[in-house]
Amino acid sequence: MLRISNRLQALAKMVPQGMRTADIGTDHAFLPCYLISQGISPFVIAIDMNEGPFEAARRNISNYLLENYIDLRLGEGLKPLKPHEVEVLVIAGLGGSTMTEILNGSPEVVCEARRVIFQPMTDAEVIRIWLQENGWTIIDEELIYEDRRIFEIIAAEKRKSRTLSQSELCFGPLLIEKKHPLLPDLLEKELNGLQEILKQLAKSKNKEVDEKMHFFRKKENMIKELLICLSAASL
Ligand SMILES: C[S@@+](CC[C@H](N)C(=O)[O-])C[C@H]1O[C@@H](n2cnc3c(N)ncnc32)[C@H](O)[C@@H]1O
């Protein structure tokens, strides 16, 4: 049986049974091979823009004899896709801003998708803002601890969302609602990073720095409040 990481398994769990899927930035094509071999997707389009990962994907697809079920395409973002070819879009392992650039570059493909699934390496907030502004609702969120990191996974479907608060945009409405057991760790890590930035900024004084410090202090307070809420809820 094909074994993949817990992070990729968590992504696969968010793909609805029986839906045609595209994996953008597929690298070794581990996720497409798993989706087909587990009978989750009947057909996957695997896309990568770089020759090295493209060749690695081709080798894996061939080794698992999955050429009839996985269509491997070389290209950037969603450009190699036509509208209606797939129902689910997965983008994992890229930064949040790169992901929104990919989405904005192919609106005709995005608006025909039934579900979009993301695992941003940075700036998950940028993804949630994009979803809210473009008429998508977050329907599932997960945190996975792997390789001494916490990975965020977000799934959304096309329907209008309620307006999310700043802390929901930053840390996930469903992660907060279900009080995900890894959320305090994610918040602590973010808080430590922010406090380090604030320490560095405090060394130089000018108006621009003051504005940045104000922004980071607001975020620091938001995280502290959220941590208090979560710890009160666990008593
Ligand atoms: C860090 S790997 C992630 C692989 C896999 N999605 C995962 O989560 O394990 C990123 C892959 O995306 C590809 N990539 C980066 N930007 C891309 C883009 N705009 N369009 C298509 N592929 C891209 C890279 O070549 C690389 O293979």
The ligand as an ORCA input file, in Angstrom:
! r2SCAN-3c Opt
* xyz 0 1
  C       7.030     22.281     -1.538
  S       6.449     21.419     -2.941
  C       4.902     20.841     -2.362
  C       4.567     19.514     -2.931
  C       3.229     18.928     -2.524
  N       2.127     19.749     -2.983
  C       3.149     18.759     -1.039
  O       2.410     19.504     -0.381
  O       3.841     17.891     -0.495
  C       5.976     22.699     -4.042
  C       5.864     22.216     -5.484
  O       5.089     23.173     -6.197
  C       5.711     23.463     -7.443
  N       5.267     24.840     -7.767
  C       5.632     25.992     -7.152
  N       4.947     27.028     -7.657
  C       4.131     26.520     -8.614
  C       3.172     27.079     -9.505
  N       2.913     28.396     -9.508
  N       2.532     26.269    -10.361
  C       2.782     24.930    -10.382
  N       3.663     24.338     -9.553
  C       4.334     25.121     -8.687
  C       7.191     23.272     -7.197
  O       7.875     22.959     -8.396
  C       7.189     22.112     -6.196
  O       7.258     20.878     -6.855
*
